[in-house]
Amino acid sequence: MQGSPIPPDGNAVHRFVVGRDGEGHWIARDEKGLTGGVFTDRISAVRFAAMESGHRAGAIRFAPASVRLSLFN
């Protein structure tokens, strides 16, 4: 059997938002709400988002300081 390669789907890449919640924890969550986490520091949140997004350029954006993130919204 011969298979054909499956073209990469740009929508399959997780795109993340990183910011803080109302209690000061760092949140990293994908824009579709499929994965994410709560972290004690910014570096850990960014590291998680980078790994989950395959280290793709432009896959992480930061929420403004005035916006409070949650894993559930």
N, CA, C and O atoms as a DFTB+ gen file, in Angstrom:
292 C
 N C O
     1  1       0.842      -1.192       0.000
     2  2       0.000       0.000       0.000
     3  2       0.876       1.240       0.000
     4  3       1.915       1.306       0.657
     5  1       0.428       2.192      -0.743
     6  2       1.161       3.448      -0.820
     7  2       0.262       4.562      -0.319
     8  3      -0.859       4.736      -0.795
     9  1       0.757       5.298       0.629
    10  2      -0.024       6.406       1.171
    11  2       0.495       7.728       0.653
    12  3       1.652       7.852       0.254
    13  1      -0.363       8.688       0.668
    14  2       0.071      10.032       0.268
    15  2       0.255      10.859       1.526
    16  3      -0.494      10.707       2.492
    17  1       1.243      11.728       1.515
    18  2       1.460      12.549       2.710
    19  2       0.277      13.464       2.971
    20  3      -0.347      13.987       2.048
    21  1      -0.006      13.640       4.223
    22  2      -1.094      14.542       4.609
    23  2      -0.520      15.939       4.735
    24  3       0.414      16.156       5.507
    25  1      -1.065      16.894       3.987
    26  2      -0.535      18.259       4.073
    27  2      -0.765      18.825       5.467
    28  3      -1.784      18.546       6.099
    29  1       0.187      19.621       5.940
    30  2      -0.005      20.218       7.265
    31  2      -1.207      21.131       7.277
    32  3      -1.439      21.886       6.332
    33  1      -1.955      21.061       8.327
    34  2      -3.141      21.896       8.492
    35  2      -2.792      23.042       9.418
    36  3      -2.545      22.817      10.603
    37  1      -2.765      24.255       8.914
    38  2      -2.412      25.410       9.727
    39  2      -3.325      25.597      10.923
    40  3      -2.915      26.179      11.927
    41  1      -4.563      25.109      10.833
    42  2      -5.497      25.242      11.936
    43  2      -5.224      24.251      13.053
    44  3      -5.745      24.408      14.157
    45  1      -4.410      23.224      12.782
    46  2      -4.124      22.212      13.789
    47  2      -3.119      22.708      14.814
    48  3      -2.979      22.105      15.878
    49  1      -2.422      23.786      14.519
    50  2      -1.421      24.318      15.432
    51  2      -2.121      25.089      16.536
    52  3      -2.983      25.931      16.282
    53  1      -1.735      24.786      17.762
    54  2      -2.301      25.525      18.885
    55  2      -1.700      26.922      18.924
    56  3      -0.483      27.087      18.828
    57  1      -2.550      27.913      19.062
    58  2      -2.123      29.291      19.240
    59  2      -2.504      29.665      20.665
    60  3      -3.634      29.427      21.091
    61  1      -1.572      30.246      21.398
    62  2      -1.751      30.485      22.823
    63  2      -1.817      31.956      23.182
    64  3      -1.242      32.819      22.519
    65  1      -2.548      32.203      24.268
    66  2      -2.579      33.505      24.922
    67  2      -1.964      33.299      26.300
    68  3      -2.329      32.364      27.013
    69  1      -1.040      34.164      26.671
    70  2      -0.391      34.094      27.981
    71  2      -0.684      35.391      28.719
    72  3      -0.562      36.477      28.152
    73  1      -1.067      35.278      29.968
    74  2      -1.351      36.447      30.794
    75  2      -1.613      36.013      32.214
    76  3      -1.349      34.867      32.576
    77  1      -2.126      36.914      33.018
    78  2      -2.375      36.632      34.433
    79  2      -3.860      36.526      34.721
    80  3      -4.696      37.126      34.046
    81  1      -4.162      35.731      35.760
    82  2      -5.538      35.667      36.230
    83  2      -5.738      36.692      37.343
    84  3      -4.815      37.438      37.670
    85  1      -6.919      36.735      37.920
    86  2      -7.230      37.711      38.958
    87  2      -6.448      37.534      40.236
    88  3      -6.384      38.451      41.056
    89  1      -5.841      36.353      40.425
    90  2      -5.064      36.087      41.638
    91  2      -3.563      36.221      41.407
    92  3      -2.772      35.957      42.312
    93  1      -3.166      36.626      40.209
    94  2      -1.762      36.839      39.915
    95  2      -1.025      35.642      39.349
    96  3       0.170      35.732      39.070
    97  1      -1.718      34.511      39.173
    98  2      -1.090      33.341      38.559
    99  2      -0.939      33.570      37.061
   100  3      -1.722      34.304      36.458
   101  1       0.051      32.952      36.474
   102  2       0.228      33.032      35.031
   103  2      -0.590      31.942      34.361
   104  3      -0.582      30.790      34.794
   105  1      -1.291      32.313      33.307
   106  2      -2.148      31.401      32.550
   107  2      -1.614      31.305      31.132
   108  3      -1.254      32.312      30.521
   109  1      -1.566      30.094      30.618
   110  2      -1.291      29.867      29.198
   111  2      -2.414      28.975      28.706
   112  3      -2.597      27.868      29.212
   113  1      -3.166      29.445      27.724
   114  2      -4.262      28.642      27.185
   115  2      -4.355      28.839      25.697
   116  3      -4.086      29.922      25.177
   117  1      -4.737      27.780      25.016
   118  2      -4.862      27.926      23.572
   119  2      -6.164      28.646      23.262
   120  3      -7.097      28.643      24.064
   121  1      -6.214      29.253      22.105
   122  2      -7.348      30.108      21.742
   123  2      -8.647      29.336      21.567
   124  3      -9.728      29.923      21.617
   125  1      -8.553      28.034      21.364
   126  2      -9.760      27.219      21.198
   127  2     -10.236      26.619      22.518
   128  3     -11.280      25.968      22.562
   129  1      -9.482      26.833      23.588
   130  2      -9.866      26.303      24.887
   131  2      -9.643      24.805      25.036
   132  3     -10.284      24.165      25.870
   133  1      -8.749      24.243      24.245
   134  2      -8.510      22.799      24.288
   135  2      -7.427      22.396      25.281
   136  3      -7.464      21.285      25.809
   137  1      -6.480      23.261      25.540
   138  2      -5.401      22.944      26.466
   139  2      -4.903      24.220      27.120
   140  3      -5.071      25.315      26.584
   141  1      -4.301      24.068      28.261
   142  2      -3.760      25.226      28.963
   143  2      -3.300      24.839      30.342
   144  3      -3.383      23.673      30.728
   145  1      -2.813      25.814      31.093
   146  2      -2.344      25.542      32.433
   147  2      -2.181      26.801      33.249
   148  3      -2.204      27.914      32.724
   149  1      -2.012      26.603      34.556
   150  2      -1.780      27.682      35.506
   151  2      -0.342      27.534      35.995
   152  3       0.084      26.433      36.343
   153  1       0.406      28.631      36.023
   154  2       1.827      28.587      36.326
   155  2       2.185      29.640      37.358
   156  3       1.485      30.641      37.515
   157  1       3.281      29.402      38.056
   158  2       3.721      30.339      39.084
   159  2       4.518      31.495      38.515
   160  3       4.641      32.538      39.157
   161  1       5.069      31.322      37.299
   162  2       5.844      32.412      36.707
   163  2       5.653      32.462      35.193
   164  3       5.204      31.503      34.565
   165  1       6.004      33.592      34.647
   166  2       5.823      33.856      33.212
   167  2       6.656      32.903      32.360
   168  3       6.183      32.409      31.336
   169  1       7.886      32.645      32.774
   170  2       8.777      31.782      31.990
   171  2       8.167      30.397      31.813
   172  3       8.214      29.837      30.718
   173  1       7.599      29.843      32.872
   174  2       6.990      28.512      32.795
   175  2       5.781      28.518      31.866
   176  3       5.588      27.574      31.100
   177  1       4.970      29.562      31.923
   178  2       3.797      29.660      31.053
   179  2       4.217      29.742      29.589
   180  3       3.631      29.079      28.732
   181  1       5.223      30.550      29.307
   182  2       5.703      30.695      27.932
   183  2       6.351      29.403      27.454
   184  3       6.150      29.003      26.307
   185  1       7.122      28.747      28.309
   186  2       7.760      27.483      27.942
   187  2       6.702      26.439      27.567
   188  3       6.851      25.737      26.567
   189  1       5.636      26.337      28.367
   190  2       4.542      25.407      28.076
   191  2       3.901      25.727      26.732
   192  3       3.713      24.843      25.896
   193  1       3.568      26.994      26.533
   194  2       2.919      27.400      25.286
   195  2       3.820      27.130      24.080
   196  3       3.344      26.692      23.033
   197  1       5.110      27.389      24.228
   198  2       6.043      27.148      23.123
   199  2       6.122      25.664      22.783
   200  3       6.110      25.290      21.610
   201  1       6.200      24.829      23.799
   202  2       6.279      23.389      23.551
   203  2       4.996      22.876      22.911
   204  3       5.045      22.094      21.962
   205  1       3.858      23.307      23.419
   206  2       2.573      22.844      22.905
   207  2       2.286      23.341      21.493
   208  3       1.533      22.706      20.754
   209  1       2.875      24.462      21.115
   210  2       2.644      25.020      19.780
   211  2       3.732      24.613      18.792
   212  3       3.753      25.088      17.656
   213  1       4.632      23.737      19.221
   214  2       5.691      23.291      18.330
   215  2       6.737      24.356      18.056
   216  3       7.417      24.310      17.031
   217  1       6.872      25.315      18.961
   218  2       7.861      26.400      18.823
   219  2       7.676      27.185      17.527
   220  3       8.650      27.680      16.960
   221  1       6.438      27.303      17.056
   222  2       6.170      28.034      15.818
   223  2       6.107      29.528      16.093
   224  3       5.494      29.982      17.059
   225  1       6.749      30.262      15.230
   226  2       6.763      31.725      15.355
   227  2       5.343      32.270      15.276
   228  3       4.556      31.844      14.430
   229  1       5.024      33.190      16.134
   230  2       3.722      33.838      16.110
   231  2       2.610      33.052      16.782
   232  3       1.454      33.474      16.749
   233  1       2.937      31.911      17.396
   234  2       1.903      31.083      18.010
   235  2       1.537      31.543      19.420
   236  3       0.558      31.063      19.991
   237  1       2.310      32.463      19.982
   238  2       2.043      32.942      21.337
   239  2       1.831      34.444      21.303
   240  3       2.613      35.187      20.711
   241  1       0.759      34.875      21.950
   242  2       0.553      36.307      22.118
   243  2       0.286      36.565      23.591
   244  3      -0.141      35.675      24.325
   245  1       0.540      37.776      24.003
   246  2       0.402      38.135      25.409
   247  2      -0.814      39.021      25.600
   248  3      -1.043      39.963      24.842
   249  1      -1.591      38.703      26.629
   250  2      -2.761      39.511      26.963
   251  2      -2.290      40.817      27.593
   252  3      -1.292      40.826      28.314
   253  1      -2.985      41.909      27.335
   254  2      -2.638      43.160      28.002
   255  2      -2.766      42.999      29.518
   256  3      -3.554      42.183      29.995
   257  1      -1.999      43.768      30.259
   258  2      -2.015      43.671      31.729
   259  2      -3.408      43.926      32.315
   260  3      -3.730      43.428      33.394
   261  1      -4.224      44.696      31.606
   262  2      -5.569      45.004      32.110
   263  2      -6.556      43.848      31.927
   264  3      -7.649      43.878      32.492
   265  1      -6.184      42.832      31.144
   266  2      -7.051      41.685      30.884
   267  2      -6.681      40.558      31.834
   268  3      -5.508      40.208      31.967
   269  1      -7.689      39.992      32.496
   270  2      -7.474      38.866      33.395
   271  2      -7.941      37.599      32.699
   272  3      -9.097      37.488      32.289
   273  1      -7.027      36.645      32.572
   274  2      -7.351      35.391      31.898
   275  2      -7.902      34.355      32.871
   276  3      -7.733      34.456      34.086
   277  1      -8.556      33.372      32.302
   278  2      -9.032      32.212      33.041
   279  2      -8.915      31.012      32.121
   280  3      -8.983      31.158      30.901
   281  1      -8.745      29.851      32.677
   282  2      -8.721      28.641      31.853
   283  2     -10.107      28.313      31.318
   284  3     -10.239      27.553      30.358
   285  1     -11.132      28.873      31.926
   286  2     -12.486      28.449      31.626
   287  2     -13.333      29.429      30.837
   288  3     -14.536      29.212      30.692
   289  1     -12.736      30.520      30.313
   290  2     -13.563      31.455      29.528
   291  2     -13.097      31.525      28.105
   292  3     -13.674      32.259      27.303
